[in-house]
Amino acid sequence: MPPTEAQQPQQFVHPTAQHARKKGPSSFMIEPIKVFYIFLAANLAAALFAPIQDCDETFNYWEPTHYLSHGYGLQTWEYSPEYAIRSWFYVGLHAIVGNIRRLLPQSTKLAEFYFVRYVLAFVCSLCQVLFFRVISFTLNPRIGLFFLMATVMSPGNFHASTAYLPSSFAMYTSLLGAAAFMNWRGGLRTSWGIWWFAVGGILGWPFASALCAPFIVEEGIFALLSDRQGFIQAILRVSRGVVAALLLLVGDTAINTFFYKKIEVVSWNIVKYNIFSSTGGPNLYGTEPWTFYFRNLAINFNIWFILALVSLPLFLLQKMVSTKQHSFQSGMRTVVFLSPFYMWLGIFSIQPHKEERFMYPMYPFLALNGALGLHIILSAFGNSDPKTLVGKIPARLKLLVVAGGLLLSLDLGIARIIGVYTGYSAPLKIYEALGAGVTGEQGVGGRGDHVCFGKEWYRFPSSYFLPRDMHAKFVRSEFRGLLPGEFSEARTGFGFWSGTWLPAKGMNDHNEEDTGKYVDIGHCAFLVDTQFPESHDPLPPNEPDYIADTENWEIIKCEPFLDAANTHLLARVLWVPDWEFIPEKFRRKWGRHCLLQRKR
């Protein structure tokens, strides 16, 4: 159970700190309910249009959820009882949400998929507005406004807000945990802060709990500087949070024990595999240079990432040159607020294995740092003293520069979002002909048909897109890693989901190929393939052009798909319209992603 906060003595509000004082009205203050609607609009757009960017989202989360709800689905090695590094508690929560949609009219599996996304959009928006509210009255309403802009204008939020990933869930709890730690009004909420970060770490991603470290250090410093009573109160606050986290860990272990039929502490298993594995750990799935996240964050947050990088130096410089007197608590607290961004970016930049989703828990802090950085710059830029160089710049010119910069950020963000949607959304669109999303699920093909994937295995959006008990199968391609198997559909022993605890065949944590995962292409009623006309390289023997094989396959539906290999970098990063005056080399090159049906 979450901790309950006793009424805190007045001394622990730190009334000398500006953060604890109630500020007067500001022209930058926006009603939280209006901000909630803005966040919700942005997140619902992501729920509707964001492609699935990471096949882990499909195979490690959507597929197990589909298994719980519909009795079949693909199983990765992480869910094998031998390894047990995925939490059924986390998956089960989403399965409950999806099954609520089944109780409503005109229910389809695709409706369940999008209903879960809509709920994620709502939850994310609620967490974001609570953090916005605390930023506004703890720091400055203008910083809160910039946080809102940095979040809704960024492609990063478009990707992360409704992704069914533990790192997105950890982003939600990071918002709530940071809001609890930052809010000193009415007393310190340390135990709530620890609780929320623990929820993100235990149910989501264990490493995300590290984001609370700067806040715990702050708590420790103030405890040491307090009198005896204050020190005891600090110990009690931390203890309540730790006890609540341990109770949650016990609950998570109990639920996973039910599914795996043996005692499993999944969060520890994740840490053990990623840090202490003797088989290669996550590095088996690829490594990237230290600059990977800098490039990725620059694309997904543009000027806000640059502002976030310089926020701490700007704040320290402001403190050095400012003539205003600020308390020690206020200055240190701001440094604490800025620290999680740098800590997270530094730690993960030195890890060899890198993925965009690893940054999701840090996104709120990036937006906060960027907002504070812009606030500091504008405070200096707004100086009207004619004796200074900045003061001699006309006010209208200053306004034009600031507005132009924000408009540029908005344009870059929208261009990136449109580019991602138009370039990579085809896998969400081609299954309608099968009956996906159609009331009654009437479409081509028969019940239980096999829909096969070769080189496009990692673009499969999940079994929620396959109606009438159609099953996804794999045919051999040039990929030589380990593909998912299938949850056992046997009904054996106690429990409704025997596939969660029955031994899985052909699983390993070495990313070694298991040929038992393939079926003969003759068993495929449908096949998904992509064709790139601009590519003239010889095709590998296991990856022929099935779309061109009109003797055996007929096209059911095709959607445009970006040919990234033959498209200029600028057009890959941003949306570039196919207008005649655009030079040919900067235009996007297209292939097509198709659903094929075997000819009888």
Secondary structure as a PSIPRED ss2 file (coil, helix, strand):
# PSIPRED VFORMAT (PSIPRED V4.0)

   1 M C   1.000  0.000  0.000
   2 P C   1.000  0.000  0.000
   3 P C   1.000  0.000  0.000
   4 T C   1.000  0.000  0.000
   5 E C   1.000  0.000  0.000
   6 A C   1.000  0.000  0.000
   7 Q C   1.000  0.000  0.000
   8 Q C   1.000  0.000  0.000
   9 P C   1.000  0.000  0.000
  10 Q H   0.000  1.000  0.000
  11 Q H   0.000  1.000  0.000
  12 F H   0.000  1.000  0.000
  13 V H   0.000  1.000  0.000
  14 H C   1.000  0.000  0.000
  15 P C   1.000  0.000  0.000
  16 T C   1.000  0.000  0.000
  17 A C   1.000  0.000  0.000
  18 Q H   0.000  1.000  0.000
  19 H H   0.000  1.000  0.000
  20 A H   0.000  1.000  0.000
  21 R C   1.000  0.000  0.000
  22 K C   1.000  0.000  0.000
  23 K C   1.000  0.000  0.000
  24 G C   1.000  0.000  0.000
  25 P C   1.000  0.000  0.000
  26 S C   1.000  0.000  0.000
  27 S C   1.000  0.000  0.000
  28 F C   1.000  0.000  0.000
  29 M C   1.000  0.000  0.000
  30 I C   1.000  0.000  0.000
  31 E C   1.000  0.000  0.000
  32 P H   0.000  1.000  0.000
  33 I H   0.000  1.000  0.000
  34 K H   0.000  1.000  0.000
  35 V H   0.000  1.000  0.000
  36 F H   0.000  1.000  0.000
  37 Y H   0.000  1.000  0.000
  38 I H   0.000  1.000  0.000
  39 F H   0.000  1.000  0.000
  40 L H   0.000  1.000  0.000
  41 A H   0.000  1.000  0.000
  42 A H   0.000  1.000  0.000
  43 N H   0.000  1.000  0.000
  44 L H   0.000  1.000  0.000
  45 A H   0.000  1.000  0.000
  46 A H   0.000  1.000  0.000
  47 A H   0.000  1.000  0.000
  48 L H   0.000  1.000  0.000
  49 F H   0.000  1.000  0.000
  50 A C   1.000  0.000  0.000
  51 P C   1.000  0.000  0.000
  52 I C   1.000  0.000  0.000
  53 Q C   1.000  0.000  0.000
  54 D C   1.000  0.000  0.000
  55 C H   0.000  1.000  0.000
  56 D H   0.000  1.000  0.000
  57 E H   0.000  1.000  0.000
  58 T H   0.000  1.000  0.000
  59 F H   0.000  1.000  0.000
  60 N H   0.000  1.000  0.000
  61 Y H   0.000  1.000  0.000
  62 W H   0.000  1.000  0.000
  63 E H   0.000  1.000  0.000
  64 P H   0.000  1.000  0.000
  65 T H   0.000  1.000  0.000
  66 H H   0.000  1.000  0.000
  67 Y H   0.000  1.000  0.000
  68 L H   0.000  1.000  0.000
  69 S H   0.000  1.000  0.000
  70 H H   0.000  1.000  0.000
  71 G C   1.000  0.000  0.000
  72 Y C   1.000  0.000  0.000
  73 G C   1.000  0.000  0.000
  74 L E   0.000  0.000  1.000
  75 Q E   0.000  0.000  1.000
  76 T C   1.000  0.000  0.000
  77 W H   0.000  1.000  0.000
  78 E H   0.000  1.000  0.000
  79 Y H   0.000  1.000  0.000
  80 S C   1.000  0.000  0.000
  81 P C   1.000  0.000  0.000
  82 E C   1.000  0.000  0.000
  83 Y C   1.000  0.000  0.000
  84 A C   1.000  0.000  0.000
  85 I C   1.000  0.000  0.000
  86 R C   1.000  0.000  0.000
  87 S C   1.000  0.000  0.000
  88 W H   0.000  1.000  0.000
  89 F H   0.000  1.000  0.000
  90 Y H   0.000  1.000  0.000
  91 V H   0.000  1.000  0.000
  92 G H   0.000  1.000  0.000
  93 L H   0.000  1.000  0.000
  94 H H   0.000  1.000  0.000
  95 A H   0.000  1.000  0.000
  96 I H   0.000  1.000  0.000
  97 V H   0.000  1.000  0.000
  98 G H   0.000  1.000  0.000
  99 N H   0.000  1.000  0.000
 100 I H   0.000  1.000  0.000
 101 R H   0.000  1.000  0.000
 102 R H   0.000  1.000  0.000
 103 L C   1.000  0.000  0.000
 104 L C   1.000  0.000  0.000
 105 P C   1.000  0.000  0.000
 106 Q C   1.000  0.000  0.000
 107 S C   1.000  0.000  0.000
 108 T C   1.000  0.000  0.000
 109 K H   0.000  1.000  0.000
 110 L H   0.000  1.000  0.000
 111 A H   0.000  1.000  0.000
 112 E H   0.000  1.000  0.000
 113 F H   0.000  1.000  0.000
 114 Y H   0.000  1.000  0.000
 115 F H   0.000  1.000  0.000
 116 V H   0.000  1.000  0.000
 117 R H   0.000  1.000  0.000
 118 Y H   0.000  1.000  0.000
 119 V H   0.000  1.000  0.000
 120 L H   0.000  1.000  0.000
 121 A H   0.000  1.000  0.000
 122 F H   0.000  1.000  0.000
 123 V H   0.000  1.000  0.000
 124 C H   0.000  1.000  0.000
 125 S H   0.000  1.000  0.000
 126 L H   0.000  1.000  0.000
 127 C H   0.000  1.000  0.000
 128 Q H   0.000  1.000  0.000
 129 V H   0.000  1.000  0.000
 130 L H   0.000  1.000  0.000
 131 F H   0.000  1.000  0.000
 132 F H   0.000  1.000  0.000
 133 R H   0.000  1.000  0.000
 134 V H   0.000  1.000  0.000
 135 I H   0.000  1.000  0.000
 136 S H   0.000  1.000  0.000
 137 F H   0.000  1.000  0.000
 138 T H   0.000  1.000  0.000
 139 L C   1.000  0.000  0.000
 140 N C   1.000  0.000  0.000
 141 P H   0.000  1.000  0.000
 142 R H   0.000  1.000  0.000
 143 I H   0.000  1.000  0.000
 144 G H   0.000  1.000  0.000
 145 L H   0.000  1.000  0.000
 146 F H   0.000  1.000  0.000
 147 F H   0.000  1.000  0.000
 148 L H   0.000  1.000  0.000
 149 M H   0.000  1.000  0.000
 150 A H   0.000  1.000  0.000
 151 T H   0.000  1.000  0.000
 152 V H   0.000  1.000  0.000
 153 M C   1.000  0.000  0.000
 154 S C   1.000  0.000  0.000
 155 P H   0.000  1.000  0.000
 156 G H   0.000  1.000  0.000
 157 N H   0.000  1.000  0.000
 158 F H   0.000  1.000  0.000
 159 H H   0.000  1.000  0.000
 160 A H   0.000  1.000  0.000
 161 S C   1.000  0.000  0.000
 162 T C   1.000  0.000  0.000
 163 A C   1.000  0.000  0.000
 164 Y C   1.000  0.000  0.000
 165 L C   1.000  0.000  0.000
 166 P H   0.000  1.000  0.000
 167 S H   0.000  1.000  0.000
 168 S H   0.000  1.000  0.000
 169 F H   0.000  1.000  0.000
 170 A H   0.000  1.000  0.000
 171 M H   0.000  1.000  0.000
 172 Y H   0.000  1.000  0.000
 173 T H   0.000  1.000  0.000
 174 S H   0.000  1.000  0.000
 175 L H   0.000  1.000  0.000
 176 L H   0.000  1.000  0.000
 177 G H   0.000  1.000  0.000
 178 A H   0.000  1.000  0.000
 179 A H   0.000  1.000  0.000
 180 A H   0.000  1.000  0.000
 181 F H   0.000  1.000  0.000
 182 M H   0.000  1.000  0.000
 183 N C   1.000  0.000  0.000
 184 W C   1.000  0.000  0.000
 185 R C   1.000  0.000  0.000
 186 G C   1.000  0.000  0.000
 187 G C   1.000  0.000  0.000
 188 L C   1.000  0.000  0.000
 189 R C   1.000  0.000  0.000
 190 T H   0.000  1.000  0.000
 191 S H   0.000  1.000  0.000
 192 W H   0.000  1.000  0.000
 193 G H   0.000  1.000  0.000
 194 I H   0.000  1.000  0.000
 195 W H   0.000  1.000  0.000
 196 W H   0.000  1.000  0.000
 197 F H   0.000  1.000  0.000
 198 A H   0.000  1.000  0.000
 199 V H   0.000  1.000  0.000
 200 G H   0.000  1.000  0.000
 201 G H   0.000  1.000  0.000
 202 I H   0.000  1.000  0.000
 203 L H   0.000  1.000  0.000
 204 G H   0.000  1.000  0.000
 205 W C   1.000  0.000  0.000
 206 P H   0.000  1.000  0.000
 207 F H   0.000  1.000  0.000
 208 A H   0.000  1.000  0.000
 209 S H   0.000  1.000  0.000
 210 A H   0.000  1.000  0.000
 211 L H   0.000  1.000  0.000
 212 C H   0.000  1.000  0.000
 213 A H   0.000  1.000  0.000
 214 P H   0.000  1.000  0.000
 215 F H   0.000  1.000  0.000
 216 I H   0.000  1.000  0.000
 217 V H   0.000  1.000  0.000
 218 E H   0.000  1.000  0.000
 219 E H   0.000  1.000  0.000
 220 G H   0.000  1.000  0.000
 221 I H   0.000  1.000  0.000
 222 F H   0.000  1.000  0.000
 223 A H   0.000  1.000  0.000
 224 L H   0.000  1.000  0.000
 225 L H   0.000  1.000  0.000
 226 S C   1.000  0.000  0.000
 227 D C   1.000  0.000  0.000
 228 R H   0.000  1.000  0.000
 229 Q H   0.000  1.000  0.000
 230 G H   0.000  1.000  0.000
 231 F H   0.000  1.000  0.000
 232 I H   0.000  1.000  0.000
 233 Q H   0.000  1.000  0.000
 234 A H   0.000  1.000  0.000
 235 I H   0.000  1.000  0.000
 236 L H   0.000  1.000  0.000
 237 R H   0.000  1.000  0.000
 238 V H   0.000  1.000  0.000
 239 S H   0.000  1.000  0.000
 240 R H   0.000  1.000  0.000
 241 G H   0.000  1.000  0.000
 242 V H   0.000  1.000  0.000
 243 V H   0.000  1.000  0.000
 244 A H   0.000  1.000  0.000
 245 A H   0.000  1.000  0.000
 246 L H   0.000  1.000  0.000
 247 L H   0.000  1.000  0.000
 248 L H   0.000  1.000  0.000
 249 L H   0.000  1.000  0.000
 250 V H   0.000  1.000  0.000
 251 G H   0.000  1.000  0.000
 252 D H   0.000  1.000  0.000
 253 T H   0.000  1.000  0.000
 254 A H   0.000  1.000  0.000
 255 I H   0.000  1.000  0.000
 256 N H   0.000  1.000  0.000
 257 T H   0.000  1.000  0.000
 258 F H   0.000  1.000  0.000
 259 F H   0.000  1.000  0.000
 260 Y H   0.000  1.000  0.000
 261 K C   1.000  0.000  0.000
 262 K C   1.000  0.000  0.000
 263 I C   1.000  0.000  0.000
 264 E C   1.000  0.000  0.000
 265 V C   1.000  0.000  0.000
 266 V H   0.000  1.000  0.000
 267 S H   0.000  1.000  0.000
 268 W H   0.000  1.000  0.000
 269 N H   0.000  1.000  0.000
 270 I H   0.000  1.000  0.000
 271 V H   0.000  1.000  0.000
 272 K H   0.000  1.000  0.000
 273 Y H   0.000  1.000  0.000
 274 N H   0.000  1.000  0.000
 275 I H   0.000  1.000  0.000
 276 F H   0.000  1.000  0.000
 277 S C   1.000  0.000  0.000
 278 S C   1.000  0.000  0.000
 279 T C   1.000  0.000  0.000
 280 G C   1.000  0.000  0.000
 281 G H   0.000  1.000  0.000
 282 P H   0.000  1.000  0.000
 283 N H   0.000  1.000  0.000
 284 L H   0.000  1.000  0.000
 285 Y H   0.000  1.000  0.000
 286 G C   1.000  0.000  0.000
 287 T C   1.000  0.000  0.000
 288 E C   1.000  0.000  0.000
 289 P C   1.000  0.000  0.000
 290 W C   1.000  0.000  0.000
 291 T C   1.000  0.000  0.000
 292 F H   0.000  1.000  0.000
 293 Y H   0.000  1.000  0.000
 294 F H   0.000  1.000  0.000
 295 R H   0.000  1.000  0.000
 296 N H   0.000  1.000  0.000
 297 L H   0.000  1.000  0.000
 298 A H   0.000  1.000  0.000
 299 I H   0.000  1.000  0.000
 300 N H   0.000  1.000  0.000
 301 F H   0.000  1.000  0.000
 302 N H   0.000  1.000  0.000
 303 I H   0.000  1.000  0.000
 304 W H   0.000  1.000  0.000
 305 F H   0.000  1.000  0.000
 306 I H   0.000  1.000  0.000
 307 L H   0.000  1.000  0.000
 308 A H   0.000  1.000  0.000
 309 L H   0.000  1.000  0.000
 310 V H   0.000  1.000  0.000
 311 S H   0.000  1.000  0.000
 312 L H   0.000  1.000  0.000
 313 P H   0.000  1.000  0.000
 314 L H   0.000  1.000  0.000
 315 F H   0.000  1.000  0.000
 316 L H   0.000  1.000  0.000
 317 L H   0.000  1.000  0.000
 318 Q H   0.000  1.000  0.000
 319 K H   0.000  1.000  0.000
 320 M H   0.000  1.000  0.000
 321 V H   0.000  1.000  0.000
 322 S C   1.000  0.000  0.000
 323 T C   1.000  0.000  0.000
 324 K C   1.000  0.000  0.000
 325 Q C   1.000  0.000  0.000
 326 H C   1.000  0.000  0.000
 327 S C   1.000  0.000  0.000
 328 F H   0.000  1.000  0.000
 329 Q H   0.000  1.000  0.000
 330 S H   0.000  1.000  0.000
 331 G H   0.000  1.000  0.000
 332 M H   0.000  1.000  0.000
 333 R H   0.000  1.000  0.000
 334 T H   0.000  1.000  0.000
 335 V H   0.000  1.000  0.000
 336 V H   0.000  1.000  0.000
 337 F H   0.000  1.000  0.000
 338 L H   0.000  1.000  0.000
 339 S H   0.000  1.000  0.000
 340 P H   0.000  1.000  0.000
 341 F H   0.000  1.000  0.000
 342 Y H   0.000  1.000  0.000
 343 M H   0.000  1.000  0.000
 344 W H   0.000  1.000  0.000
 345 L H   0.000  1.000  0.000
 346 G H   0.000  1.000  0.000
 347 I H   0.000  1.000  0.000
 348 F H   0.000  1.000  0.000
 349 S H   0.000  1.000  0.000
 350 I C   1.000  0.000  0.000
 351 Q C   1.000  0.000  0.000
 352 P C   1.000  0.000  0.000
 353 H C   1.000  0.000  0.000
 354 K C   1.000  0.000  0.000
 355 E C   1.000  0.000  0.000
 356 E H   0.000  1.000  0.000
 357 R H   0.000  1.000  0.000
 358 F H   0.000  1.000  0.000
 359 M H   0.000  1.000  0.000
 360 Y H   0.000  1.000  0.000
 361 P H   0.000  1.000  0.000
 362 M H   0.000  1.000  0.000
 363 Y H   0.000  1.000  0.000
 364 P H   0.000  1.000  0.000
 365 F H   0.000  1.000  0.000
 366 L H   0.000  1.000  0.000
 367 A H   0.000  1.000  0.000
 368 L H   0.000  1.000  0.000
 369 N H   0.000  1.000  0.000
 370 G H   0.000  1.000  0.000
 371 A H   0.000  1.000  0.000
 372 L H   0.000  1.000  0.000
 373 G H   0.000  1.000  0.000
 374 L H   0.000  1.000  0.000
 375 H H   0.000  1.000  0.000
 376 I H   0.000  1.000  0.000
 377 I H   0.000  1.000  0.000
 378 L H   0.000  1.000  0.000
 379 S H   0.000  1.000  0.000
 380 A H   0.000  1.000  0.000
 381 F H   0.000  1.000  0.000
 382 G C   1.000  0.000  0.000
 383 N C   1.000  0.000  0.000
 384 S C   1.000  0.000  0.000
 385 D C   1.000  0.000  0.000
 386 P C   1.000  0.000  0.000
 387 K C   1.000  0.000  0.000
 388 T C   1.000  0.000  0.000
 389 L C   1.000  0.000  0.000
 390 V H   0.000  1.000  0.000
 391 G H   0.000  1.000  0.000
 392 K H   0.000  1.000  0.000
 393 I C   1.000  0.000  0.000
 394 P C   1.000  0.000  0.000
 395 A H   0.000  1.000  0.000
 396 R H   0.000  1.000  0.000
 397 L H   0.000  1.000  0.000
 398 K H   0.000  1.000  0.000
 399 L H   0.000  1.000  0.000
 400 L H   0.000  1.000  0.000
 401 V H   0.000  1.000  0.000
 402 V H   0.000  1.000  0.000
 403 A H   0.000  1.000  0.000
 404 G H   0.000  1.000  0.000
 405 G H   0.000  1.000  0.000
 406 L H   0.000  1.000  0.000
 407 L H   0.000  1.000  0.000
 408 L H   0.000  1.000  0.000
 409 S H   0.000  1.000  0.000
 410 L H   0.000  1.000  0.000
 411 D H   0.000  1.000  0.000
 412 L H   0.000  1.000  0.000
 413 G H   0.000  1.000  0.000
 414 I H   0.000  1.000  0.000
 415 A H   0.000  1.000  0.000
 416 R H   0.000  1.000  0.000
 417 I H   0.000  1.000  0.000
 418 I H   0.000  1.000  0.000
 419 G H   0.000  1.000  0.000
 420 V H   0.000  1.000  0.000
 421 Y H   0.000  1.000  0.000
 422 T H   0.000  1.000  0.000
 423 G H   0.000  1.000  0.000
 424 Y H   0.000  1.000  0.000
 425 S C   1.000  0.000  0.000
 426 A H   0.000  1.000  0.000
 427 P H   0.000  1.000  0.000
 428 L H   0.000  1.000  0.000
 429 K C   1.000  0.000  0.000
 430 I C   1.000  0.000  0.000
 431 Y C   1.000  0.000  0.000
 432 E H   0.000  1.000  0.000
 433 A H   0.000  1.000  0.000
 434 L H   0.000  1.000  0.000
 435 G C   1.000  0.000  0.000
 436 A C   1.000  0.000  0.000
 437 G C   1.000  0.000  0.000
 438 V C   1.000  0.000  0.000
 439 T C   1.000  0.000  0.000
 440 G C   1.000  0.000  0.000
 441 E C   1.000  0.000  0.000
 442 Q C   1.000  0.000  0.000
 443 G C   1.000  0.000  0.000
 444 V C   1.000  0.000  0.000
 445 G C   1.000  0.000  0.000
 446 G C   1.000  0.000  0.000
 447 R C   1.000  0.000  0.000
 448 G C   1.000  0.000  0.000
 449 D C   1.000  0.000  0.000
 450 H E   0.000  0.000  1.000
 451 V E   0.000  0.000  1.000
 452 C E   0.000  0.000  1.000
 453 F E   0.000  0.000  1.000
 454 G C   1.000  0.000  0.000
 455 K C   1.000  0.000  0.000
 456 E C   1.000  0.000  0.000
 457 W H   0.000  1.000  0.000
 458 Y H   0.000  1.000  0.000
 459 R H   0.000  1.000  0.000
 460 F C   1.000  0.000  0.000
 461 P C   1.000  0.000  0.000
 462 S C   1.000  0.000  0.000
 463 S H   0.000  1.000  0.000
 464 Y H   0.000  1.000  0.000
 465 F H   0.000  1.000  0.000
 466 L C   1.000  0.000  0.000
 467 P C   1.000  0.000  0.000
 468 R C   1.000  0.000  0.000
 469 D C   1.000  0.000  0.000
 470 M C   1.000  0.000  0.000
 471 H E   0.000  0.000  1.000
 472 A E   0.000  0.000  1.000
 473 K E   0.000  0.000  1.000
 474 F E   0.000  0.000  1.000
 475 V C   1.000  0.000  0.000
 476 R C   1.000  0.000  0.000
 477 S C   1.000  0.000  0.000
 478 E C   1.000  0.000  0.000
 479 F C   1.000  0.000  0.000
 480 R C   1.000  0.000  0.000
 481 G C   1.000  0.000  0.000
 482 L C   1.000  0.000  0.000
 483 L C   1.000  0.000  0.000
 484 P C   1.000  0.000  0.000
 485 G E   0.000  0.000  1.000
 486 E E   0.000  0.000  1.000
 487 F C   1.000  0.000  0.000
 488 S C   1.000  0.000  0.000
 489 E C   1.000  0.000  0.000
 490 A C   1.000  0.000  0.000
 491 R C   1.000  0.000  0.000
 492 T C   1.000  0.000  0.000
 493 G C   1.000  0.000  0.000
 494 F C   1.000  0.000  0.000
 495 G C   1.000  0.000  0.000
 496 F C   1.000  0.000  0.000
 497 W C   1.000  0.000  0.000
 498 S H   0.000  1.000  0.000
 499 G H   0.000  1.000  0.000
 500 T H   0.000  1.000  0.000
 501 W C   1.000  0.000  0.000
 502 L C   1.000  0.000  0.000
 503 P C   1.000  0.000  0.000
 504 A C   1.000  0.000  0.000
 505 K C   1.000  0.000  0.000
 506 G C   1.000  0.000  0.000
 507 M C   1.000  0.000  0.000
 508 N C   1.000  0.000  0.000
 509 D C   1.000  0.000  0.000
 510 H C   1.000  0.000  0.000
 511 N C   1.000  0.000  0.000
 512 E C   1.000  0.000  0.000
 513 E C   1.000  0.000  0.000
 514 D C   1.000  0.000  0.000
 515 T H   0.000  1.000  0.000
 516 G H   0.000  1.000  0.000
 517 K H   0.000  1.000  0.000
 518 Y E   0.000  0.000  1.000
 519 V C   1.000  0.000  0.000
 520 D C   1.000  0.000  0.000
 521 I H   0.000  1.000  0.000
 522 G H   0.000  1.000  0.000
 523 H H   0.000  1.000  0.000
 524 C C   1.000  0.000  0.000
 525 A C   1.000  0.000  0.000
 526 F E   0.000  0.000  1.000
 527 L E   0.000  0.000  1.000
 528 V E   0.000  0.000  1.000
 529 D E   0.000  0.000  1.000
 530 T E   0.000  0.000  1.000
 531 Q E   0.000  0.000  1.000
 532 F C   1.000  0.000  0.000
 533 P C   1.000  0.000  0.000
 534 E C   1.000  0.000  0.000
 535 S C   1.000  0.000  0.000
 536 H C   1.000  0.000  0.000
 537 D C   1.000  0.000  0.000
 538 P C   1.000  0.000  0.000
 539 L C   1.000  0.000  0.000
 540 P C   1.000  0.000  0.000
 541 P C   1.000  0.000  0.000
 542 N C   1.000  0.000  0.000
 543 E C   1.000  0.000  0.000
 544 P C   1.000  0.000  0.000
 545 D C   1.000  0.000  0.000
 546 Y C   1.000  0.000  0.000
 547 I C   1.000  0.000  0.000
 548 A C   1.000  0.000  0.000
 549 D C   1.000  0.000  0.000
 550 T C   1.000  0.000  0.000
 551 E C   1.000  0.000  0.000
 552 N C   1.000  0.000  0.000
 553 W E   0.000  0.000  1.000
 554 E E   0.000  0.000  1.000
 555 I E   0.000  0.000  1.000
 556 I E   0.000  0.000  1.000
 557 K E   0.000  0.000  1.000
 558 C E   0.000  0.000  1.000
 559 E E   0.000  0.000  1.000
 560 P E   0.000  0.000  1.000
 561 F E   0.000  0.000  1.000
 562 L E   0.000  0.000  1.000
 563 D C   1.000  0.000  0.000
 564 A H   0.000  1.000  0.000
 565 A H   0.000  1.000  0.000
 566 N H   0.000  1.000  0.000
 567 T C   1.000  0.000  0.000
 568 H C   1.000  0.000  0.000
 569 L H   0.000  1.000  0.000
 570 L H   0.000  1.000  0.000
 571 A H   0.000  1.000  0.000
 572 R H   0.000  1.000  0.000
 573 V H   0.000  1.000  0.000
 574 L C   1.000  0.000  0.000
 575 W C   1.000  0.000  0.000
 576 V C   1.000  0.000  0.000
 577 P C   1.000  0.000  0.000
 578 D C   1.000  0.000  0.000
 579 W C   1.000  0.000  0.000
 580 E C   1.000  0.000  0.000
 581 F C   1.000  0.000  0.000
 582 I C   1.000  0.000  0.000
 583 P C   1.000  0.000  0.000
 584 E H   0.000  1.000  0.000
 585 K H   0.000  1.000  0.000
 586 F H   0.000  1.000  0.000
 587 R C   1.000  0.000  0.000
 588 R C   1.000  0.000  0.000
 589 K C   1.000  0.000  0.000
 590 W E   0.000  0.000  1.000
 591 G E   0.000  0.000  1.000
 592 R E   0.000  0.000  1.000
 593 H E   0.000  0.000  1.000
 594 C E   0.000  0.000  1.000
 595 L E   0.000  0.000  1.000
 596 L E   0.000  0.000  1.000
 597 Q E   0.000  0.000  1.000
 598 R E   0.000  0.000  1.000
 599 K C   1.000  0.000  0.000
 600 R C   1.000  0.000  0.000
